Amino acid sequence: MVSSLMDRSDYPTLQETVYLNQASLGLIGSPAVDAMHDLLDRVARHGNVHMSDEEEVAFLDGLRERAARLLAVEGSRIAILSSASELLGQAPFLLSPPAGSKVIAVASDFPAITRPWLRLAARGECLVEFVEDRPESDLTADLVARIDGRTSVVAVGWVQYATGTVIDVPRLRAATEEAGVRLVLDATQGAGAIRSDAGAWRADLVVSSGYKWLGGHGGVAIGALAPGVVAQTPPLPGWMGAPLPFAFDATRMPLAEGARRFTQSTMSYVSVVGLTTAVDQLLATGLDRIEHHARRLRDLLLDAVEDRGWQPFRHRRNPAAASHIVSLARPDAPFGGVVTRLRDEGIVCSARGGRLRVSLAPYNDEGDIAALAAALA
């Protein structure tokens, strides 16, 4: 029997729903919810009575320390943001690709990764070339094969949100470094579900939303910036990125040391404390255990549905197949209405790329897989 890694009673939704959708809007556990309620009731609703200016400036330090451990980088390289899109949108201006150079992306990737580069291309400042994520092909090898003397940037999701394809980041980074190409990674669909090592990856930018696999709520994200990027002036500097934010001076633009300078303004502090608590729980559980748990559930699921015609986007033994995101389809049957029918039966998944996307989180157990398999029979 594969039991959950986390106490299912901390997720009241599971009492009435089989939830297999953490890759979309993730469930938030009671410890994080309690921390958010506590901050709202004890501090936030009272204005500055229980939070001084100095305490507000230091408020992000706890999350920064946890994010540094999670992403395996120095704390000085961690930026706290209001969303992953906030940093991804600045990437073209931080990396400043030469005019007419080529940016490589994945055609089915999350739009927040590609649209800033498409905007730059629309201004005639770069070209965007797309690679297809195909089940019969090695996506990492296909990306590497597109790198040439005109390439300036590769911008890609570490784990593809629709298919669960995992990019071999060390292999991709070796190729980009050899060619002098910058690398932007959106780790949103991997961070918190599998072990990440942004320090060893040496990417220029790594960013993750906080409200999916990290177990937080919307309104906060984390990023790991390369030393050369950290030293730059943010394209969109805010008042909170100053060394002393409350030493207001509208005539100057002082910048804090390290990635603190990329924090723009007051953000959802309730979400910050919730994410800090959630990341603590992930670190205590262990990312290796979390990944192994998802792999066991994935194997149970595929054992149950493959002989009924449901096929994963990539074979389970393919090293590029994520264990926590399983993309299923039946070649001999139309897909339309499957997600709605599952929801009617109390099972929540997503439709992505014309396939059924199943998320396998630490709170899921063998019973959830059995319910889904029975519904797909």
C-alpha positions in Angstrom: 0.0 0.0 0.0 1.4 3.4 -1.0 0.4 5.9 1.7 0.6 9.6 1.5 3.8 11.3 2.7 1.9 14.2 4.3 -1.0 14.1 6.7 -4.1 14.0 4.5 -6.2 15.5 7.2 -4.2 18.7 6.6 -5.9 18.9 3.2 -9.7 19.1 3.8 -10.4 19.0 0.0 -9.3 15.3 0.0 -12.3 14.4 2.2 -14.6 15.0 -0.8 -12.4 15.1 -3.8 -9.6 13.0 -5.4 -7.3 15.9 -6.2 -4.7 15.2 -8.9 -4.1 18.7 -10.0 -1.2 20.2 -8.0 0.5 21.3 -11.3 -2.4 23.8 -11.7 -3.8 25.4 -8.6 -2.2 23.4 -5.8 -3.7 22.4 -2.5 -2.4 24.3 0.5 -1.8 22.3 3.7 -3.1 23.3 7.1 0.3 24.3 8.5 0.7 27.0 5.7 -3.0 28.1 6.0 -2.6 28.4 9.8 0.5 30.5 9.4 -1.3 32.8 7.0 -4.3 33.1 9.2 -2.0 33.9 12.2 -0.2 36.6 10.3 -3.4 38.1 9.0 -5.1 38.1 12.5 -2.0 38.9 14.6 -0.1 41.4 12.4 -1.4 42.3 9.0 -4.8 43.6 9.9 -3.3 45.9 12.5 -1.2 48.0 10.1 2.1 49.1 11.6 1.1 48.4 15.2 2.9 45.0 15.2 5.2 45.4 12.2 7.7 48.2 12.2 9.5 49.5 9.0 12.6 47.6 10.0 10.6 44.4 10.5 9.0 44.8 7.1 12.4 45.2 5.4 13.6 41.9 7.1 10.3 40.1 6.6 11.5 38.2 3.4 14.7 36.9 5.0 13.1 33.7 6.2 11.8 32.8 2.8 15.0 33.7 1.2 16.9 31.3 3.5 14.5 28.4 2.7 14.6 29.2 -1.0 18.4 29.1 -1.0 18.3 25.6 0.6 15.6 24.4 -1.8 17.4 25.6 -4.9 20.9 24.9 -3.6 22.4 28.4 -4.1 23.7 31.2 -1.9 21.1 33.4 -0.2 22.6 36.5 -1.8 21.4 35.1 -5.2 17.8 34.6 -4.2 15.2 37.1 -5.4 11.8 37.3 -3.8 9.2 38.3 -6.4 5.4 38.7 -6.6 5.2 36.2 -9.5 7.5 34.1 -11.8 6.3 36.3 -14.7 7.7 39.4 -13.0 11.2 38.0 -13.5 10.6 36.2 -16.8 9.3 39.5 -18.2 12.5 41.3 -17.4 14.7 38.5 -18.8 15.1 40.0 -22.3 16.3 43.3 -20.9 18.6 41.7 -18.3 20.3 39.5 -20.9 20.1 42.0 -23.8 20.6 39.6 -26.8 22.4 41.2 -29.8 20.1 42.6 -32.4 19.1 39.9 -34.9 20.3 37.0 -32.7 18.2 33.9 -32.1 16.3 32.9 -29.0 15.4 29.2 -28.8 12.2 28.1 -27.0 9.8 25.2 -26.9 6.6 25.6 -28.9 4.4 24.0 -26.2 6.0 25.7 -23.2 4.2 27.9 -20.7 3.5 31.3 -22.4 5.0 33.3 -19.6 8.4 32.0 -20.7 8.1 32.7 -24.4 6.0 35.9 -24.6 8.6 38.3 -23.4 10.9 37.1 -26.2 8.1 37.2 -28.7 7.5 40.9 -27.7 11.2 41.6 -28.3 11.0 39.8 -31.6 7.9 41.9 -32.5 10.1 45.0 -32.1 12.6 43.5 -34.5 15.3 43.0 -31.8 15.6 39.2 -32.0 14.3 36.1 -33.7 12.5 33.3 -31.8 12.9 29.8 -33.0 10.7 27.0 -31.6 11.5 23.4 -30.9 8.7 20.8 -30.7 8.3 18.5 -27.6 7.8 15.1 -29.4 7.4 11.8 -27.5 9.7 10.0 -29.9 12.5 12.5 -29.6 15.0 13.7 -27.0 13.9 17.3 -26.3 17.2 18.2 -24.7 19.1 17.0 -27.7 16.7 18.8 -30.0 17.4 22.1 -28.1 21.1 21.5 -28.3 21.0 20.8 -32.0 19.4 24.2 -32.7 22.2 26.1 -31.0 24.4 27.8 -33.6 26.5 30.9 -34.0 23.4 33.2 -34.2 21.9 31.9 -30.9 22.0 34.2 -27.9 19.5 32.7 -25.4 17.7 29.4 -24.6 14.6 30.0 -22.6 12.8 26.9 -21.4 10.7 25.2 -18.7 12.7 22.7 -16.7 9.7 20.4 -16.6 7.3 20.9 -19.4 3.9 21.7 -17.8 1.7 19.9 -20.4 3.7 16.7 -21.0 6.0 16.2 -18.0 9.1 16.1 -20.2 12.2 16.9 -18.0 15.0 18.9 -19.6 18.5 17.5 -18.8 19.7 20.9 -17.5 23.4 19.9 -17.0 23.6 18.7 -20.6 21.8 21.7 -22.0 24.0 24.1 -19.9 27.2 22.5 -21.1 26.1 23.1 -24.7 25.0 26.7 -24.0 28.2 27.6 -22.1 30.4 26.2 -24.9 28.5 28.3 -27.4 28.4 31.4 -25.2 24.6 31.3 -25.0 22.5 32.5 -22.0 20.1 30.2 -20.2 16.7 31.0 -18.7 14.9 28.3 -16.7 11.4 28.3 -15.4 11.5 25.7 -12.6 7.8 26.1 -11.6 6.8 22.5 -12.5 9.8 20.9 -10.9 10.8 22.9 -7.8 9.3 21.2 -4.7 8.6 18.0 -6.6 12.1 16.9 -7.6 15.5 17.9 -6.4 16.9 21.1 -8.0 20.4 22.3 -8.0 20.4 25.8 -9.4 24.0 26.4 -8.2 25.4 23.5 -10.3 23.1 24.4 -13.3 24.8 27.9 -13.6 21.8 29.2 -15.5 21.5 33.0 -15.8 18.0 32.9 -14.3 16.0 30.2 -12.5 12.5 31.1 -11.3 9.6 29.3 -9.7 6.1 30.2 -8.8 5.1 29.6 -5.2 1.6 28.3 -5.6 2.0 24.9 -7.3 4.5 22.2 -6.1 6.0 24.5 -3.4 2.6 24.4 -1.7 2.0 28.2 -1.2 -0.6 30.6 -2.3 -0.5 33.1 -5.2 1.4 36.4 -4.9 4.9 35.3 -4.3 7.7 33.6 -6.2 11.4 32.8 -5.9 14.3 33.2 -8.3 18.0 32.3 -8.3 20.1 34.7 -10.3 23.7 34.1 -11.7 26.3 36.4 -10.1 26.6 38.5 -13.2 22.8 39.0 -13.3 22.7 39.9 -9.6 25.2 42.7 -10.2 23.0 44.3 -12.8 20.5 47.1 -12.3 17.0 45.7 -12.5 15.1 46.8 -15.7 12.1 47.6 -13.4 13.6 48.8 -10.1 11.2 49.3 -7.3 11.3 51.1 -4.0 11.9 47.9 -1.9 15.1 47.1 -3.8 17.0 49.9 -2.1 19.5 49.2 0.8 17.3 51.1 3.1 13.9 51.2 1.5 12.4 53.5 4.1 15.1 56.1 3.6 12.9 57.5 0.9 14.7 59.5 -1.8 12.9 60.0 -5.1 16.0 61.6 -6.7 18.4 58.7 -6.5 18.3 55.0 -7.3 20.4 53.2 -4.7 20.4 49.4 -5.0 20.7 46.7 -2.2 23.5 44.2 -2.3 22.6 40.9 -3.9 19.4 39.8 -5.4 17.4 41.8 -2.8 17.5 44.6 -5.4 15.1 42.7 -7.6 12.3 42.9 -5.0 10.1 45.6 -6.3 7.6 46.6 -3.6 5.2 45.5 -0.9 3.8 42.1 -1.8 1.4 39.5 -0.3 3.1 39.0 3.1 0.4 36.5 4.0 1.5 34.4 1.0 5.1 34.9 2.0 4.6 33.3 5.4 2.5 30.6 3.9 5.1 29.7 1.4 7.9 29.8 4.0 5.9 27.3 6.1 5.2 25.1 3.1 8.9 25.0 2.0 9.9 24.1 5.5 7.6 21.1 5.2 9.0 20.1 1.9 12.6 20.3 3.2 11.7 18.3 6.3 10.0 15.6 4.2 12.9 15.4 1.7 12.8 16.0 -2.0 14.2 12.5 -2.8 11.4 10.9 -0.8 8.8 13.1 -2.6 10.1 12.1 -6.0 10.3 8.5 -5.1 6.7 8.7 -3.8 5.5 10.1 -7.0 7.3 7.5 -9.0 5.6 4.7 -7.1 2.2 6.3 -7.7 2.9 6.8 -11.4 3.9 3.2 -11.8 0.7 2.1 -10.1 -1.3 4.4 -12.4 0.3 3.2 -15.6 0.1 -0.5 -14.5 -3.7 0.1 -14.1 -4.5 2.1 -17.3 -2.0 1.2 -20.0 -3.8 -2.1 -20.8 -7.0 -0.1 -21.2 -5.5 2.0 -24.0 -4.2 5.0 -22.0 -0.6 5.8 -23.0 1.8 8.3 -21.3 3.4 11.0 -23.4 6.8 9.3 -22.7 7.4 5.8 -21.6 8.0 5.5 -17.8 11.6 4.2 -18.4 12.5 7.3 -20.5 14.8 9.4 -18.3 13.0 12.5 -19.6 9.7 11.4 -18.2 8.7 13.1 -15.0 7.2 11.0 -12.3 5.0 13.7 -10.8 3.3 14.9 -14.0 1.8 12.2 -16.1 0.2 13.1 -19.5 -2.2 10.5 -20.7 -4.1 9.9 -24.0 -6.0 7.1 -25.7 -5.1 7.1 -29.4 -8.3 5.1 -30.2 -10.8 7.4 -28.4 -11.7 11.1 -28.5 -10.4 13.1 -25.5 -13.3 15.7 -25.2 -15.3 15.6 -22.0 -12.9 13.4 -20.0 -11.9 16.0 -17.5 -15.5 17.1 -17.0 -16.7 13.5 -16.6 -13.9 12.9 -14.0 -14.9 16.1 -12.1 -18.5 14.9 -12.0 -17.1 11.8 -10.3 -15.2 13.8 -7.8 -11.8 13.5 -9.5 -9.9 16.7 -10.4 -7.2 16.7 -13.1 -6.5 19.0 -16.0 -6.6 19.0 -19.8 -3.4 20.2 -21.3 -2.3 19.9 -24.9 -5.3 17.7 -25.8 -4.3 15.1 -23.1 -5.2 14.3 -19.5 -2.6 15.7 -17.1 -2.4 13.9 -13.8 -0.4 15.5 -10.9 1.0 13.2 -8.2 1.7 15.1 -5.0 3.0 14.1 -1.5 -0.6 14.0 -0.1 -1.8 11.6 -2.8 -2.0 7.9 -2.0 -2.8 4.5 -3.6 -6.5 5.1 -3.1 -6.5 8.2 -5.3 -4.8 6.2 -8.1 -7.4 3.4 -7.7 -10.2 5.8 -8.0 -8.8 7.4 -11.2 -8.0 4.1 -12.7 -11.5 2.9 -12.1 -13.0 6.0 -13.6 -10.8 5.7 -16.7 -11.7 2.0 -17.2 
